[in-house]
Amino acid sequence: MNASAADAAYERDARYLTTRITRDGSSGYPVAPGRYRLVAARACPWANRALIVRRLLGLEDVLGLGMAGPTHDEQSWTFDLDPGGLDPVLGTHFLRDAYLRRDPEYPLGITVPAIVDIGSGAVVTNDPDRITRDLATEWVEHHRPGAPNLWPRKHAEELESVIDRVYRDVNNCVYECGFAGSQEAYDEAYDRLWTALDWLEERLSTRRYLVGDTITEADVRLFPTLARFDPVYHGHFKANRNRLTEMPILWAYARDLFQTPGFGDTIDVAQIKEHYYVVHRTINPTGIVPKGPDLAGWRTSHGRERLGGRPFGDGTPPGPVR
């Protein structure tokens, strides 16, 4: 019996540890410089968002960073980029150790980004939506001078609407294409993805940024998918109606962000390709990592300044990468 499209559709497990780190500490975890460690991976788009926000807001001195390597097994991301394969602060090789310190019978996925309480070695939260929201709104006292307002109140309703569609029909939809278990499920996801990308192409034809005239969380959430589109999603996930470089508005927009401090300097394409092509053996059984595509165009002129807008509003860009 053939499975229905609904049965064969990819469904992300979005059950996360939702404990928040807040100014008032009502959850038991108050904002405190040096207490927590953000664990991320340059390969992962969800972690990429947290890396961008941490850098844009200048939180490097108050929120430490542990970097997992680009590949992992069914059990855990690992700190194989560090000397001896151990995170120098947490002292562990497997990120799952921090999850098991939170719950010895933790039953869900070991995901990045995750924020770990250094003292206990336990994960506080791995909710990617909440992490970046709270870094922007609860850690305000520790933002650098000139940090952007990623959640402007005057655009709150529009921001939520755009972010919701970007997540549903772009960020997650490329995965629905790549992991579809039937032709019907793939076709449905593919059509929804390209309807959304066409909508973005039109929306960005008259405005420099997705919402308002400065960068916001909406831009932060779209950029990691665009940065991975041609190297991974176009071929590996069969999202192949067009390459990003064949969509003139989105390609210019992506280059504009890439060349904005805090965005492109968080990208490592070698790690991105290694992750997807090596880890996803059900899609790429040989584990061969493609050499292409040519990425030289990311540094070319984008011409988006003509649309007005200022990336940081009245603020300033972050300083050089440390």
C-alpha positions in Angstrom: 0.0 0.0 0.0 1.4 3.4 -0.9 1.7 5.8 1.9 -0.3 9.0 1.7 1.5 12.3 1.1 0.7 13.3 4.7 2.2 10.1 6.1 5.3 10.5 4.0 5.9 14.2 4.7 8.8 15.3 6.8 7.8 16.7 10.2 10.4 18.5 12.3 10.4 17.5 16.0 10.0 20.9 17.6 9.8 19.7 21.2 12.5 21.7 23.0 13.7 22.6 26.5 11.8 25.9 26.8 13.3 27.2 30.1 14.0 30.8 29.6 17.0 33.0 30.8 15.4 36.3 31.9 16.3 39.5 33.5 14.2 38.8 36.6 15.4 35.2 36.8 11.8 33.9 37.4 12.6 30.6 35.8 15.6 30.1 38.1 18.0 31.2 35.4 18.7 35.0 35.5 20.7 36.8 32.9 24.3 36.8 34.3 27.5 37.6 32.4 29.9 34.5 32.3 27.3 32.1 33.7 26.2 30.5 30.4 27.8 29.0 27.3 26.1 29.1 23.9 26.9 25.9 22.0 26.5 26.2 18.3 27.8 24.7 15.0 28.6 26.7 11.9 27.0 23.9 9.9 23.5 24.3 11.4 21.1 27.1 10.1 19.2 27.2 13.4 22.5 27.7 15.3 23.7 30.2 12.7 20.8 32.5 13.7 22.1 32.5 17.3 25.7 33.2 16.2 24.5 36.2 14.1 22.4 37.7 17.0 25.2 37.2 19.6 27.6 39.0 17.3 25.2 41.8 16.2 24.3 42.6 19.8 28.0 42.4 21.0 27.4 39.7 23.6 30.8 38.0 23.1 32.1 39.1 26.5 29.1 38.0 28.5 28.0 34.8 26.7 30.8 32.3 25.9 30.7 30.2 22.8 31.4 26.5 22.3 31.6 25.3 18.7 30.7 21.7 17.8 32.1 20.2 14.6 30.2 19.9 11.4 29.4 16.2 11.6 27.7 14.0 14.2 26.2 10.6 14.7 22.7 9.6 15.8 23.6 10.4 19.4 25.2 13.8 19.6 27.1 16.8 18.2 30.7 16.6 19.3 33.5 19.1 20.2 35.9 17.6 17.7 37.2 21.0 16.6 38.8 21.6 20.1 42.2 20.3 21.2 41.7 16.7 22.5 38.1 16.8 21.3 36.9 18.5 24.5 35.1 21.8 25.0 37.6 23.8 27.0 35.0 25.1 29.4 32.5 22.3 29.7 35.2 19.6 29.5 33.1 17.2 27.5 33.4 15.6 24.1 29.6 15.0 23.5 27.1 17.7 23.7 24.6 15.1 24.9 26.4 15.0 28.3 25.0 18.5 29.0 21.5 17.3 28.0 21.8 14.2 30.3 22.9 16.5 33.2 19.6 18.3 32.7 17.6 15.1 32.5 19.3 11.6 32.8 16.5 10.1 30.8 16.3 13.0 28.2 14.4 11.4 25.3 14.6 14.0 22.6 17.1 15.2 20.0 20.5 16.6 20.9 20.3 19.9 19.0 22.1 23.1 18.5 21.9 25.9 19.4 21.8 25.1 23.1 22.6 27.3 26.1 24.4 25.5 28.9 24.7 26.6 32.6 28.4 26.3 33.1 28.2 25.7 36.9 26.0 22.6 36.6 27.0 21.6 33.1 23.3 21.2 32.2 21.4 22.6 29.2 19.1 25.4 30.1 17.3 25.7 26.7 17.7 24.5 23.1 14.7 26.4 21.8 16.1 28.3 18.8 13.1 30.7 18.5 13.3 31.6 22.2 17.1 31.9 22.4 17.4 34.7 19.8 14.3 36.5 21.1 15.6 36.5 24.6 19.1 37.5 23.6 17.5 40.5 22.0 15.0 41.4 24.7 16.2 40.0 28.0 20.0 40.6 27.7 19.5 44.3 26.8 21.7 45.6 29.6 24.6 43.8 28.2 24.2 44.8 24.5 27.1 46.7 23.0 26.6 50.5 22.4 25.0 50.9 18.9 23.5 47.4 18.9 20.5 47.1 16.5 17.0 46.7 17.7 16.1 43.4 16.1 12.5 43.4 17.5 11.2 47.0 17.0 7.8 47.3 18.7 6.3 49.4 15.9 6.7 46.5 13.5 5.9 43.7 16.0 2.8 42.3 14.2 4.4 42.4 10.8 7.5 40.8 12.1 5.7 37.9 13.6 3.7 37.3 10.4 6.8 37.4 8.1 8.9 35.3 10.5 6.1 32.7 10.6 6.0 32.4 6.9 9.7 32.4 6.4 10.0 29.5 8.9 7.1 27.5 7.6 7.6 27.9 3.9 11.3 28.5 3.6 13.5 27.6 6.5 11.7 24.3 7.3 10.3 23.7 3.8 13.7 23.0 2.2 13.9 20.1 4.7 10.4 19.0 3.7 11.7 18.8 0.1 14.9 17.0 1.1 13.4 14.4 3.4 10.1 13.8 1.7 9.1 10.2 1.7 6.9 10.3 -1.4 6.6 12.1 -4.7 3.4 13.7 -3.5 4.9 15.0 -0.3 7.9 16.4 -2.2 5.8 18.1 -4.8 3.7 19.8 -2.2 6.7 21.1 -0.3 8.5 22.1 -3.5 5.5 24.2 -4.7 5.1 25.8 -1.3 8.8 26.7 -1.1 8.9 28.3 -4.5 5.6 30.2 -3.9 7.3 31.7 -0.8 10.6 32.5 -2.6 8.7 34.2 -5.4 6.8 36.2 -2.7 10.1 37.2 -1.1 11.6 38.2 -4.5 8.6 40.5 -5.0 8.6 41.9 -1.5 12.3 42.7 -1.5 12.1 44.5 -4.9 10.9 47.7 -3.3 12.5 47.4 0.2 16.0 46.7 1.4 15.0 44.6 4.4 12.1 42.3 5.1 10.5 44.5 7.7 11.0 48.2 8.2 14.2 50.0 7.0 16.8 48.3 9.2 17.8 44.7 9.8 15.5 42.8 12.1 15.1 39.3 13.4 13.3 38.5 10.1 16.5 39.1 8.1 18.4 37.0 10.6 16.1 34.1 10.2 16.0 34.1 6.4 19.8 34.6 5.8 21.1 31.2 6.9 18.8 29.4 4.5 19.9 31.7 1.6 23.5 31.1 2.5 23.0 27.4 2.2 20.8 27.4 -0.8 23.1 26.9 -3.7 25.8 24.8 -1.9 23.2 22.4 -0.3 19.5 22.9 -0.8 19.4 23.3 -4.5 21.0 19.9 -5.2 21.1 17.9 -2.0 17.5 18.7 -1.1 16.2 18.9 -4.7 15.0 22.5 -4.2 16.1 23.1 -7.8 13.7 25.2 -9.8 16.4 28.0 -9.7 19.7 28.6 -8.0 19.8 31.6 -5.6 22.1 33.3 -8.1 19.3 33.1 -10.7 16.9 35.1 -8.6 18.2 38.6 -9.0 16.4 40.3 -6.1 17.0 37.6 -3.5 20.6 37.2 -4.7 21.3 40.9 -4.3 19.6 40.9 -0.9 21.6 37.9 0.3 24.9 39.5 -0.8 23.9 42.7 1.0 23.5 40.8 4.2 26.5 38.7 3.6 28.6 41.9 3.3 27.1 43.3 6.5 29.2 42.7 9.6 27.6 40.0 11.7 26.2 38.0 8.8 28.7 36.7 6.3 31.5 36.4 9.0 29.5 33.7 10.7 29.4 31.5 7.6 31.8 28.5 6.9 30.7 26.9 3.7 33.2 24.0 4.0 31.6 23.0 7.3 28.1 23.5 5.9 28.7 21.2 3.0 30.5 18.6 5.1 27.6 18.4 7.5 24.8 17.9 5.0 26.6 15.6 2.5 28.3 13.5 5.1 25.6 13.2 7.8 22.6 12.7 5.6 23.5 9.3 4.3 19.9 8.4 3.5 20.0 11.2 0.8 23.7 10.9 -0.1 24.8 7.3 0.7 28.4 7.8 -0.6 29.1 10.7 1.6 30.9 12.5 -1.2 31.1 16.3 -0.7 30.8 18.3 -3.9 33.5 20.8 -4.7 31.2 23.4 -6.1 29.5 25.8 -6.4 31.8 28.8 -7.1 31.2 31.2 -4.3 33.2 34.2 -5.6 30.0 36.2 -6.4 29.1 36.8 -2.7 31.6 39.7 -2.5 30.4 41.4 -5.6 28.4 44.7 -5.6 24.7 44.3 -4.7 23.3 47.8 -5.4 20.7 47.5 -2.6 21.7 50.9 -1.2 19.4 52.6 -3.8 16.4 51.3 -1.9 17.3 53.3 1.2 17.4 52.0 4.7 20.3 51.7 7.0 21.3 48.3 8.3 21.9 49.4 11.9 19.5 52.4 12.0 21.0 55.0 14.3 23.4 52.4 15.7 26.7 51.0 14.4 28.0 47.7 13.0 29.8 45.3 15.3 33.6 45.5 15.4 36.0 43.0 13.8 35.6 39.3 14.5 37.6 38.3 17.5 
